[in-house]
């Protein structure tokens, strides 16, 4: 996702950027093999993300969804995982 950072920052509000960074940090700490393939602002209160798994499993998606909910509770920005 490194190559998309500039484009993302132009389309996201400061709260959405903060939310994405918090989620990215939690993801890196807890699930280092999972990467954010793309992210975009859906509207002012929702971010849409697609996660790239080395091996897709239900457990990984459930863990990522739990982290997204935790970040949402902190920032009031919803993260939709695709």
Secondary structure, 3 states (H helix, E strand, C coil): CHHHHHHHHHHCCHHHHHHHHHHHHHHHHHCCCCEEEEEEEEECCEEEEEEECCCCCHHHHHHHHHHHHHHHHHHCCEEEEC
